[in-house]
Amino acid sequence: MSVMAGSVALSCPGDTGDYASTPDAAALDVTGDIDVRIDATLNNWLDTQSDTTGFDTVELIAKHAGSPNKSWMFAVRDYALYVEWSADGTNVLSASSTVPLPAGPDTRMAVRFTLDVDNGASGNTVTFYTADTLSGTWVQLGDPVTQAGTTSIANTTAALRVGDASSFGFGRAAGLIHAAQVRNGIAGTIVANPDFSAQTAGATTFADSAGRTWTLAGNTSLTTRKVRFVGEVSEWPAEWDVSGKDVYTQVTASGILRRLSQGNSPIKSTLTRRIPSLGPVAYWPMEDGATSTVAYSAVDGVDDMTTSGLAFAANDTLAGSSALPTISAGAQISASIPPQDPADPTSWQVEFVFNLDAITSNYRTILKIQSTGTVKNWYLQVSGSTLARVLGYDDDNNLVVSDARVVGSDISDGRWNRWRHIISESAGTVSYQTTWINVGGAGGSASGSYSGSVGRVQSLMSPPDGYSSELGSMAIGHIGVFYPSQSSAYSNVDTGQNGERAGARLARLAGEEAIPMSVCGDPGIQAQLGPQKPAALLDILRDSAEADGGILYEQRQAAGLMYRDASSLYNQRVRLALNYTTAGHVAPPFQPVDDDQLIKNDITVSRRDGASAVSELTSGALSTQAPPNGVGRYQDSRDLNLYDDTQPAQAAEWLLHLGTWDEARYPTLHVDLAAGPSLIDDVTAADVGDRATVSNPPSWLPPDAIDLLIQGYSEVIQQYAWDVTFNCTPGAPWSSIAQVGTARADTAGSHLSDPATSSATTIYVTTETGPEWVDSSDSASDFPFDIRVAGERMTVSACRGNGADTFGRTVSNGWGTADVGGTYGTGGGTTADYAVGSGIGTHTLATVNTSRRTFLSTTFTDFDIYVSIATSALATGGFLSGGITGRHVDSDNLYTARAAFNQDQGITLSIRKRLAGVETELEALSIPALTHVAGTFYRMRFQGIGIFLKAKLWLASADEPLAWDRETFDSALTASSFQGLRSISASANTNTNPVIRYDDFRNILPQAMTVTRSVNGVTKAQSADSAVSLWTPYYVPYL
């Protein structure tokens, strides 16, 4: 079902030959800098299954044919934007964006690359960009890619194509292409400018504004068609009126999930699904029911295996199999392999799985193979706990092969193993290789050769007198015979594809069952799954999606399935941006629901057949605490098919994040397209998993834009009505997910140090614990960013400490003015004892036992100050010292952290108090890891919050240690006039005019933020202690 409405676009079905092209022209032969842009809505931005080359590429636009006509190609490869070009028409250079393309299925996005063929530094540079449309604001995607050597682009006769853009079998763009541009030079002259949205629907050729004539090929079309549903008719009952003259039927059509949910037959084990697909000569899965007396043959024309003494369906511990039989003493198996084509193969392979608990020191046969070759009888045997042997006898019972090896205890310690025996012939020499492989682990092998012929396999059997009792209750199964050999036949499927990524499992199963399936996301970070056990197909598909945290749903464009992994839902562009105040955007009802339907604050996640993890929210509004401190306990548990025991904890934390998101729900979002036809393109592009926002909500609601994640939708299309109702959950939990290199972490807790008026543009912020806010003096590129203060949104353009100085000036007889904090005061000695130059501030201790002090004004009583300290010389006679002062009222009333550089080159850190001129040592520590070296800087941190005082000292060239060296508490000093630095020498010191040097002074408590107020329309005065946090804090994702 489709509707002809909205704007025109180039529809590309995504098949071979579906493209629009313009022939080569002189203007298109750009050999230098180039700038290429394309605007598209594709359902396969990140789905490369149509790529038959193995390069995981989706073509967008190219002037790129076979050699020697390769110029350039723009595509998506391995989930990143990709460009390749050739300087000679044959050999290619390439570059990929350094971060993935942020696209989901049916995302409308403009993408762009520029190639600077000579960047002026003996190299070339490729830069990638994204925008909402070609006319939007371009945002650089990742870092520029710079490569050594200048380059150029070959002048070729290749046509310029969009869609199926080249002839190399890469994946082809599927969806709508709105416009494209090719420019000669970066932001240079436009040489091709197809604007498909400006064309007449149904046209097959047109000329663009640059003079290029475009022609459509294949099944492409210029159309306004919006596909709304593709399904299968499941009901069409015939009806008629009483006259019998009007006969009619009501058609009920459904997506593919209805058919897949019919019946409940489990699909077979991974071994049984894989091995027959490889064309074995014979194969007996041995997964038969408990009362079976024969083992079913999975190959037509091959008889069932006869058995006696087997207990079928007795051992179900092999992940890649249904339950297999175990033997008893005297049990027998026998199977014949009829002649096959070729009758005389040059190689053959026999492989099977077995599980052996224990074995005596006697060699016992697990399987006998009879062939028509030089070796007529092969015996595969085990002995003791670590030995395996291969024996081969000719027709006269002469021993041709005897090869025994130590293979490890895992062959008979209750673990599953595979035995693979391969025979091959070349020029009269027969080579054998027998391999033992621990399922899911490593293996060993033995090999050799002899003269003769390989023959073919005639039969397989147990020892003639049956299995030895010394083999215990050995389990055996999946016996396969292959011409020629298939050495990887059992690989991975013996473990049930354990460790397979979610998207890979979904795509593989869909391919095996001939179900159209598109997978959107990054397979490299999708959840690794546990083994695929026999179950109904739809159950396995849903099981895989749940373990990964993504969404499995029906495609809109085809009778198939779509899977969006969790990562494709993170930090999405807004697909549907609505404005509540714009007529026609949001139709009633639109009501928030503030209830407990989605609350889950105590989550248990179990790995199937493995470990469990619990994640609980113990504090906060939605915590498990009883009201009013929390909401009480809301438990949930999940049993997920995960790969290893590290995953449940990650999954539980993520589910707790989703289950404790504290905002009202908007279960439905109704759009009346008859009232808002301008929204047709945007609404019809929105699909499951997309992000929608509603800005400017009613005044009685919070002023922030409402962020929603679309979970599904219903649609009513009538002659004069077109209503779309989206089913939604909160989108904000998915919209602020940390990604390496791009995420901004919140502090562990911050608040306003002082009240702020409603118009104040500087606020002071105290961070209670953990790292402080980023400083704009050394991280200017991290600004601006938005913060939340008691419901008000503010934009921070700068953030500096309460005092800061890098001493980048020259001053005599004082210290002048700090970078932040004002003009220094001085105290002690003479003005000549104070100077700034060469990037340091100095105190000259011209007299002993007399302090020198430099200080900045502050009324904040709490402080957290860093400084680097060095001396001009080693101490003689007595110590030299330097340090930090806090709650500095005057020279006789202050706290100080002091580093004393002793005459034995030891360093003592102390916390001291001067009260009414009396100095008291509160704490002291000789730092054993530090030895004083003159001229070397040592970094000090001194913190005072309330009554608590802390200090630490370390080499300035090293990282700050986590632990404090000294901690104490004192309540004597409660006011502050200054913060600063203090130096003094012992009265016994004999140095001549020693100098104490200071660098990189910083007081981070509180931090002064320069802000723009009322960004979200909230205007209010702010009180001291109001919580301060990132407006959009980032969260660590599940994957």
MIVEXLUM-441488 format. One line per 8 residues: their letters; for each residue x, y, z of C-alpha. Coordinates in steps of 0.5 Angstrom, whole numbers. Layout:
BEGIN
A> X,Y,Z | ...
END
This chain:
BEGIN
MSVMAGSV> 0,0,0 | 3,7,-2 | 1,14,-2 | 3,19,-8 | 4,25,-3 | 10,30,-1 | 16,32,-5 | 19,28,-11
ALSCPGDT> 25,24,-10 | 29,19,-14 | 27,12,-12 | 32,7,-12 | 30,0,-11 | 37,-2,-9 | 38,-7,-15 | 44,-8,-20
GDYASTPD> 43,-3,-25 | 38,2,-21 | 41,9,-22 | 41,15,-25 | 47,18,-29 | 50,23,-34 | 55,22,-39 | 62,24,-38
AAALDVTG> 64,31,-40 | 70,36,-40 | 67,39,-33 | 66,33,-30 | 74,31,-31 | 76,34,-24 | 83,32,-23 | 85,37,-17
DIDVRIDA> 81,38,-11 | 74,36,-11 | 68,37,-7 | 62,32,-7 | 55,32,-3 | 49,28,-3 | 42,28,0 | 39,21,1
TLNNWLDT> 34,18,5 | 36,10,5 | 34,4,9 | 41,1,8 | 46,6,10 | 49,1,15 | 46,-5,12 | 51,-8,7
QSDTTGFD> 48,-15,5 | 47,-13,-2 | 55,-13,-3 | 57,-19,-6 | 65,-17,-6 | 66,-18,2 | 68,-10,3 | 61,-9,6
TVELIAKH> 60,-3,2 | 54,1,0 | 55,6,-6 | 52,13,-6 | 55,17,-12 | 61,15,-17 | 65,17,-23 | 68,10,-23
AGSPNKSW> 68,4,-28 | 73,-1,-29 | 80,0,-30 | 83,4,-33 | 76,9,-32 | 77,9,-25 | 76,17,-22 | 73,17,-15
MFAVRDYA> 67,13,-11 | 63,16,-5 | 60,10,-1 | 59,8,6 | 64,2,8 | 64,-2,15 | 59,3,18 | 64,9,16
LYVEWSAD> 64,14,10 | 69,12,5 | 72,15,-1 | 77,12,-6 | 80,15,-12 | 85,13,-17 | 91,18,-20 | 92,13,-26
GTNVLSAS> 85,10,-27 | 87,3,-25 | 90,3,-18 | 86,7,-12 | 87,10,-6 | 82,11,0 | 80,14,6 | 75,13,11
STVPLPAG> 72,17,17 | 75,16,23 | 68,15,27 | 62,11,24 | 56,15,20 | 51,16,25 | 45,14,21 | 39,9,22
PDTRMAVR> 35,6,17 | 31,11,13 | 35,17,16 | 35,23,12 | 42,26,11 | 46,29,7 | 54,27,7 | 60,30,4
FTLDVDNG> 67,29,3 | 73,34,0 | 79,32,-2 | 85,37,-2 | 90,33,-7 | 96,38,-4 | 95,40,3 | 101,44,3
ASGNTVTF> 105,39,7 | 107,34,2 | 101,30,3 | 93,30,1 | 87,31,6 | 80,28,6 | 75,31,10 | 68,28,11
YTADTLSG> 62,32,13 | 54,31,15 | 48,35,15 | 41,35,15 | 40,37,8 | 45,40,2 | 43,47,5 | 44,45,12
TWVQLGDP> 50,47,16 | 55,42,15 | 58,38,21 | 65,35,21 | 65,28,22 | 71,25,26 | 78,28,24 | 81,30,17
VTQAGTTS> 85,24,14 | 91,26,12 | 96,22,8 | 103,22,5 | 104,25,-2 | 100,29,-6 | 95,26,-11 | 91,27,-17
IANTTAAL> 84,24,-20 | 85,21,-26 | 81,24,-32 | 77,18,-35 | 71,17,-39 | 66,14,-34 | 59,17,-33 | 57,20,-27
RVGDASSF> 52,16,-23 | 48,16,-17 | 45,9,-14 | 48,3,-17 | 54,8,-18 | 59,3,-20 | 60,-4,-24 | 64,-7,-18
GFGRAAGL> 58,-11,-15 | 58,-7,-8 | 52,-6,-4 | 47,-1,-8 | 44,5,-5 | 36,3,-3 | 31,9,-2 | 30,16,-4
IHAAQVRN> 36,20,-7 | 34,28,-6 | 40,31,-9 | 47,31,-11 | 53,36,-12 | 60,35,-15 | 64,41,-15 | 71,43,-18
GIAGTIVA> 75,45,-12 | 73,45,-5 | 67,49,-4 | 68,51,-12 | 64,51,-18 | 59,46,-19 | 60,42,-25 | 54,37,-23
NPDFSAQT> 47,39,-19 | 42,34,-20 | 36,36,-15 | 31,31,-16 | 26,34,-11 | 25,40,-17 | 23,35,-22 | 17,32,-25
AGATTFAD> 14,26,-22 | 15,21,-28 | 20,24,-32 | 26,19,-34 | 31,25,-36 | 32,32,-34 | 38,37,-35 | 40,40,-28
SAGRTWTL> 42,47,-27 | 50,46,-29 | 48,43,-36 | 48,36,-34 | 43,31,-37 | 41,26,-33 | 38,19,-35 | 34,14,-30
AGNTSLTT> 36,7,-31 | 33,0,-28 | 27,1,-24 | 29,8,-21 | 24,13,-22 | 22,20,-20 | 16,19,-16 | 12,22,-10
RKVRFVGE> 10,15,-8 | 11,14,0 | 10,6,1 | 6,5,8 | 6,-2,8 | 8,-9,4 | 5,-15,7 | 1,-22,6
VSEWPAEW> -6,-23,5 | -8,-28,10 | -16,-27,10 | -21,-25,5 | -27,-28,6 | -33,-28,1 | -39,-24,3 | -45,-22,-1
DVSGKDVY> -52,-18,0 | -59,-22,0 | -60,-21,-7 | -53,-24,-9 | -52,-19,-14 | -46,-15,-10 | -41,-20,-8 | -35,-17,-4
TQVTASGI> -29,-19,1 | -26,-15,6 | -18,-16,6 | -14,-17,12 | -6,-17,10 | -1,-18,15 | 7,-17,16 | 11,-23,15
LRRLSQGN> 11,-24,23 | 4,-27,23 | 6,-32,18 | 13,-34,22 | 9,-34,28 | 4,-40,26 | 6,-47,28 | 12,-48,33
SPIKSTLT> 16,-53,30 | 23,-52,33 | 29,-51,28 | 34,-56,28 | 41,-56,31 | 47,-52,28 | 50,-58,26 | 44,-61,23
RRIPSLGP> 43,-54,19 | 50,-53,17 | 53,-60,15 | 47,-62,10 | 48,-56,6 | 55,-58,5 | 53,-64,0 | 56,-69,5
VAYWPMED> 56,-76,1 | 53,-79,8 | 51,-76,14 | 48,-79,21 | 46,-73,26 | 44,-79,31 | 39,-74,34 | 34,-79,34
GATSTVAY> 28,-80,39 | 29,-84,46 | 26,-90,43 | 30,-90,36 | 33,-96,34 | 36,-93,28 | 40,-87,26 | 36,-83,21
SAVDGVDD> 40,-81,15 | 40,-74,13 | 43,-75,6 | 38,-78,0 | 40,-85,-2 | 44,-87,4 | 41,-92,9 | 40,-91,16
MTTSGLAF> 45,-93,21 | 43,-99,24 | 45,-99,32 | 44,-104,38 | 46,-102,45 | 45,-95,44 | 41,-90,49 | 39,-85,44
AANDTLAG> 37,-78,47 | 41,-79,53 | 47,-73,53 | 44,-66,51 | 50,-62,53 | 53,-61,46 | 51,-54,45 | 51,-55,37
SSALPTIS> 47,-61,38 | 40,-64,40 | 41,-70,45 | 46,-75,42 | 46,-83,44 | 51,-86,49 | 54,-93,48 | 54,-99,53
AGAQISAS> 58,-105,53 | 58,-109,47 | 54,-103,43 | 54,-103,36 | 53,-98,30 | 54,-100,22 | 53,-96,16 | 54,-96,9
IPPQDPAD> 56,-91,4 | 54,-93,-3 | 58,-91,-9 | 58,-83,-11 | 60,-79,-16 | 66,-79,-17 | 67,-86,-16 | 74,-85,-14
PTSWQVEF> 75,-79,-11 | 82,-76,-10 | 80,-74,-2 | 75,-76,3 | 74,-74,10 | 70,-77,16 | 68,-73,22 | 64,-74,28
VFNLDAIT> 63,-71,35 | 64,-75,42 | 64,-75,49 | 68,-79,53 | 69,-79,61 | 75,-84,62 | 79,-89,59 | 83,-95,61
SNYRTILK> 91,-95,59 | 88,-100,53 | 87,-97,46 | 80,-98,45 | 77,-96,38 | 72,-91,37 | 70,-91,30 | 72,-96,24
IQSTGTVK> 73,-94,17 | 73,-99,11 | 75,-96,4 | 77,-99,-3 | 84,-95,-2 | 90,-98,-1 | 88,-98,7 | 82,-102,7
NWYLQVSG> 81,-101,15 | 82,-95,19 | 81,-95,27 | 81,-89,31 | 83,-91,38 | 84,-87,45 | 88,-90,51 | 89,-87,58
STLARVLG> 88,-80,59 | 92,-77,54 | 93,-82,48 | 90,-82,41 | 92,-87,35 | 91,-88,28 | 92,-95,25 | 91,-97,18
YDDDNNLV> 91,-104,15 | 91,-106,8 | 87,-112,5 | 92,-117,7 | 91,-114,14 | 98,-111,14 | 100,-105,18 | 101,-99,13
VSDARVVG> 99,-94,18 | 101,-93,26 | 101,-86,29 | 100,-85,36 | 100,-78,39 | 99,-75,46 | 93,-71,45 | 92,-68,52
SDISDGRW> 87,-70,58 | 81,-66,55 | 80,-72,50 | 77,-76,56 | 75,-72,61 | 68,-71,60 | 69,-65,55 | 66,-66,48
NRWRHIIS> 71,-67,42 | 71,-68,34 | 75,-73,31 | 77,-71,23 | 80,-76,19 | 82,-73,12 | 85,-78,6 | 88,-75,0
ESAGTVSY> 92,-77,-6 | 97,-74,-11 | 101,-78,-16 | 101,-84,-12 | 102,-82,-6 | 97,-82,0 | 97,-77,5 | 93,-77,12
QTTWINVG> 91,-72,17 | 88,-74,23 | 86,-68,28 | 83,-68,35 | 79,-62,37 | 76,-60,43 | 70,-57,42 | 70,-49,43
GAGGSASG> 78,-50,44 | 84,-52,41 | 87,-59,38 | 92,-63,36 | 94,-67,29 | 98,-73,27 | 100,-74,19 | 104,-78,15
SYSGSVGR> 104,-81,8 | 104,-88,4 | 104,-90,-3 | 98,-93,-6 | 91,-90,-7 | 86,-86,-3 | 80,-90,-5 | 73,-89,-3
VQSLMSPP> 69,-90,4 | 65,-96,4 | 62,-97,11 | 63,-94,18 | 62,-98,24 | 64,-100,31 | 69,-105,33 | 67,-112,30
DGYSSELG> 65,-114,37 | 62,-108,39 | 64,-102,44 | 69,-104,50 | 66,-103,57 | 72,-99,58 | 69,-93,54 | 64,-92,59
SMAIGHIG> 58,-89,57 | 61,-85,51 | 57,-81,47 | 57,-80,39 | 54,-77,34 | 54,-73,27 | 58,-77,23 | 59,-75,16
VFYPSQSS> 63,-77,10 | 65,-72,5 | 68,-72,-2 | 72,-68,-3 | 74,-66,4 | 71,-60,8 | 76,-59,14 | 71,-53,16
AYSNVDTG> 65,-57,16 | 64,-57,24 | 67,-51,25 | 63,-46,30 | 57,-50,29 | 59,-55,34 | 59,-50,39 | 52,-48,37
QNGERAGA> 55,-41,34 | 57,-39,41 | 60,-32,41 | 56,-30,35 | 54,-23,34 | 47,-22,35 | 46,-18,28 | 50,-24,25
RLARLAGE> 46,-29,28 | 40,-26,25 | 42,-25,18 | 45,-32,18 | 38,-35,20 | 34,-30,16 | 39,-33,10 | 38,-40,11
EAIPMSVC> 31,-39,12 | 30,-35,6 | 27,-29,10 | 29,-22,7 | 32,-19,13 | 36,-12,14 | 41,-11,20 | 42,-4,22
GDPGIQAQ> 48,-2,26 | 55,-4,28 | 56,-12,28 | 63,-11,32 | 60,-8,38 | 53,-12,38 | 52,-17,44 | 56,-24,43
LGPQKPAA> 51,-29,44 | 51,-36,47 | 49,-42,43 | 44,-43,39 | 39,-49,41 | 34,-52,37 | 28,-47,38 | 22,-44,34
LLDILRDS> 25,-39,29 | 22,-33,31 | 24,-35,38 | 31,-35,37 | 30,-28,33 | 27,-25,38 | 32,-28,43 | 38,-25,40
AEADGGIL> 35,-18,39 | 33,-18,47 | 40,-20,48 | 43,-15,44 | 38,-9,47 | 36,-8,40 | 29,-8,36 | 26,-13,31
YEQRQAAG> 21,-11,27 | 17,-11,20 | 20,-8,14 | 16,-2,11 | 19,-3,4 | 18,-10,3 | 15,-17,6 | 21,-18,11
LMYRDASS> 25,-16,17 | 29,-11,20 | 33,-11,26 | 36,-4,29 | 42,-6,34 | 42,-2,41 | 48,2,38 | 44,5,32
LYNQRVRL> 39,8,37 | 44,12,41 | 45,19,40 | 40,19,34 | 39,25,30 | 32,28,31 | 28,24,25 | 21,28,27
ALNYTTAG> 22,35,30 | 15,37,31 | 13,44,35 | 7,44,39 | 5,51,38 | 5,50,30 | -2,49,27 | -2,42,25
HVAPPFQP> 4,39,28 | 1,35,34 | -6,33,34 | -10,31,41 | -10,27,45 | -3,29,47 | -2,28,55 | 4,26,59
VDDDQLIK> 3,20,64 | 7,20,70 | 6,13,73 | 10,7,75 | 9,3,69 | 16,3,66 | 20,3,73 | 24,-2,74
NDITVSRR> 29,-1,80 | 32,-8,82 | 34,-12,76 | 37,-19,76 | 40,-21,69 | 42,-28,68 | 46,-31,63 | 43,-37,60
DGASAVSE> 46,-43,64 | 51,-38,67 | 52,-33,72 | 47,-27,74 | 48,-20,76 | 44,-15,80 | 43,-8,79 | 39,-4,84
LTSGALST> 38,4,85 | 39,5,92 | 38,13,93 | 34,18,89 | 27,19,87 | 26,13,84 | 30,8,88 | 28,2,92
QAPPNGVG> 28,6,99 | 21,7,101 | 17,13,100 | 18,19,101 | 25,18,100 | 24,13,94 | 18,9,91 | 20,2,94
RYQDSRDL> 22,-4,90 | 20,-5,83 | 24,-12,81 | 25,-15,74 | 29,-21,72 | 31,-23,65 | 34,-29,62 | 39,-27,56
NLYDDTQP> 42,-32,52 | 49,-29,53 | 56,-31,51 | 60,-30,58 | 59,-28,65 | 62,-21,64 | 55,-19,60 | 50,-20,65
AQAAEWLL> 53,-14,70 | 53,-9,64 | 46,-11,61 | 43,-10,69 | 46,-3,69 | 43,-1,62 | 36,-4,64 | 37,0,71
HLGTWDEA> 38,6,67 | 32,5,62 | 28,3,68 | 29,9,73 | 29,15,68 | 25,20,71 | 20,23,67 | 13,23,65
RYPTLHVD> 11,18,59 | 8,20,53 | 5,14,50 | 2,16,44 | 4,22,39 | -2,23,34 | 0,27,27 | -6,29,23
LAAGPSLI> -3,30,16 | -9,32,13 | -9,38,18 | -1,38,17 | 1,37,10 | 8,40,10 | 10,34,15 | 8,29,10
DDVTAADV> 16,28,8 | 18,27,15 | 12,23,18 | 12,18,13 | 20,17,14 | 19,16,21 | 20,9,23 | 21,4,29
GDRATVSN> 27,6,33 | 27,13,30 | 27,19,35 | 22,25,35 | 21,31,39 | 16,36,41 | 19,43,42 | 15,49,46
PPSWLPPD> 10,44,50 | 4,48,53 | 6,53,59 | 4,48,64 | 9,43,62 | 16,43,63 | 19,48,58 | 24,43,55
AIDLLIQG> 23,39,48 | 20,33,49 | 24,27,47 | 21,21,45 | 23,14,42 | 18,11,37 | 17,4,38 | 11,3,33
YSEVIQQY> 5,6,30 | -2,6,27 | -4,9,21 | -11,11,18 | -12,13,11 | -18,15,8 | -21,19,3 | -20,26,7
AWDVTFNC> -16,23,13 | -9,21,14 | -8,20,21 | -1,17,24 | -1,15,31 | 6,13,34 | 7,9,40 | 13,12,44
TPGAPWSS> 17,11,50 | 22,17,53 | 28,18,48 | 32,22,53 | 35,15,56 | 38,14,49 | 40,21,47 | 46,22,51
IAQVGTAR> 50,16,51 | 58,16,52 | 62,15,46 | 70,15,46 | 72,21,44 | 66,25,44 | 62,24,51 | 62,29,56
ADTAGSHL> 62,26,63 | 58,30,69 | 61,31,76 | 60,27,81 | 56,32,85 | 56,40,84 | 52,46,87 | 52,53,87
SDPATSSA> 57,56,92 | 54,63,93 | 47,65,91 | 46,68,84 | 41,73,82 | 36,72,76 | 41,76,71 | 48,74,74
TTIYVTTE> 52,72,68 | 58,69,73 | 56,63,78 | 60,60,83 | 60,52,83 | 63,48,88 | 65,40,86 | 64,36,92
TGPEWVDS> 68,30,90 | 71,27,84 | 74,31,78 | 72,39,77 | 69,42,71 | 73,43,65 | 77,49,65 | 77,54,59
SDSASDFP> 84,56,60 | 87,49,57 | 81,46,54 | 77,52,50 | 75,47,45 | 70,44,50 | 66,50,50 | 61,52,50
FDIRVAGE> 56,47,54 | 50,47,57 | 48,46,65 | 42,45,69 | 41,49,75 | 35,48,79 | 31,47,72 | 34,53,69
RMTVSACR> 38,51,63 | 45,56,62 | 50,56,57 | 57,56,60 | 62,60,55 | 68,60,60 | 70,56,67 | 76,58,71
GNGADTFG> 78,57,78 | 77,62,84 | 84,64,82 | 89,62,77 | 96,64,75 | 101,61,70 | 106,67,71 | 106,69,64
RTVSNGWG> 109,76,65 | 115,80,68 | 114,84,74 | 119,87,79 | 118,88,87 | 111,85,87 | 107,79,83 | 103,84,79
TADVGGTY> 96,81,77 | 94,74,76 | 91,71,70 | 84,70,75 | 83,73,82 | 86,80,81 | 92,83,84 | 97,80,89
GTGGGTTA> 98,83,95 | 105,81,99 | 107,81,106 | 114,79,109 | 121,82,107 | 122,87,102 | 118,88,96 | 125,86,92
DYAVGSGI> 124,79,95 | 118,78,90 | 118,78,82 | 115,74,76 | 119,72,70 | 121,66,66 | 114,63,67 | 115,63,75
GTHTLATV> 113,67,81 | 119,68,86 | 120,69,93 | 127,71,95 | 128,69,103 | 134,74,104 | 132,73,112 | 131,67,115
NTSRRTFL> 125,65,119 | 121,71,116 | 115,69,112 | 114,71,105 | 107,71,103 | 103,73,96 | 96,73,96 | 89,74,92
STTFTDFD> 83,77,95 | 77,72,96 | 71,71,101 | 70,64,100 | 72,60,106 | 72,53,102 | 78,52,98 | 82,47,93
IYVSIATS> 89,50,91 | 94,47,87 | 101,50,86 | 108,47,83 | 114,49,88 | 121,48,87 | 128,51,90 | 134,55,87
ALATGGFL> 138,50,91 | 139,45,96 | 138,47,103 | 144,48,108 | 143,48,116 | 136,48,116 | 130,47,111 | 127,51,106
SGGITGRH> 120,51,105 | 114,53,100 | 106,52,101 | 99,54,100 | 95,58,105 | 87,58,105 | 82,62,110 | 88,67,110
VDSDNLYT> 85,72,114 | 92,76,116 | 99,73,117 | 97,71,124 | 91,67,122 | 91,62,117 | 92,55,115 | 98,53,111
ARAAFNQD> 100,46,107 | 108,47,107 | 113,43,104 | 119,43,108 | 126,41,103 | 130,39,109 | 138,39,109 | 138,31,108
QGITLSIR> 134,32,101 | 128,29,105 | 121,33,104 | 116,33,109 | 109,35,108 | 105,38,114 | 98,42,115 | 99,47,120
KRLAGVET> 95,53,123 | 97,60,125 | 92,62,130 | 93,69,133 | 100,68,131 | 101,61,135 | 103,56,129 | 101,49,131
ELEALSIP> 103,43,126 | 96,39,125 | 99,33,121 | 106,32,118 | 109,26,114 | 116,25,111 | 115,23,104 | 119,17,103
ALTHVAGT> 118,17,95 | 121,24,94 | 128,26,94 | 129,34,94 | 133,36,87 | 134,43,87 | 130,46,81 | 125,40,80
FYRMRFQG> 118,42,81 | 114,38,86 | 106,39,85 | 102,41,92 | 94,40,93 | 91,43,99 | 84,43,100 | 79,45,106
IGIFLKAK> 72,44,106 | 68,45,112 | 72,43,118 | 76,38,114 | 83,39,111 | 87,35,106 | 94,35,103 | 98,31,98
LWLASADE> 105,32,94 | 108,29,88 | 113,30,83 | 110,35,78 | 112,31,72 | 108,25,74 | 100,24,75 | 97,26,81
PLAWDRET> 96,20,86 | 89,19,88 | 90,18,95 | 91,24,100 | 98,24,104 | 95,28,110 | 88,29,112 | 86,32,119
FDSALTAS> 80,37,121 | 80,43,125 | 74,48,126 | 78,54,129 | 78,59,123 | 72,60,119 | 73,66,115 | 77,68,109
SFQGLRSI> 80,74,106 | 85,71,102 | 88,65,99 | 95,65,97 | 103,62,98 | 107,62,103 | 115,61,104 | 120,61,110
SASANTNT> 126,58,112 | 129,55,118 | 132,60,123 | 138,55,122 | 138,55,115 | 145,58,112 | 143,59,104 | 145,65,101
NPVIRYDD> 138,69,98 | 135,62,97 | 129,63,92 | 122,59,92 | 119,58,85 | 112,57,84 | 108,55,78 | 101,54,75
FRNILPQA> 97,56,81 | 90,54,81 | 84,54,86 | 79,50,83 | 74,51,89 | 69,55,87 | 70,55,80 | 67,61,76
MTVTRSVN> 63,60,70 | 61,65,65 | 54,63,63 | 48,65,59 | 42,65,63 | 35,62,61 | 36,58,55 | 30,54,56
GVTKAQSA> 26,60,58 | 26,59,66 | 28,66,69 | 29,65,77 | 34,67,82 | 38,61,84 | 40,60,91 | 46,57,94
DSAVSLWT> 47,50,94 | 43,49,88 | 45,43,85 | 49,44,78 | 49,38,73 | 50,37,65 | 44,39,62 | 45,33,58
PYYVPYL> 49,28,62 | 52,22,58 | 51,15,60 | 56,9,59 | 52,4,54 | 50,-3,55 | 55,-5,49
END
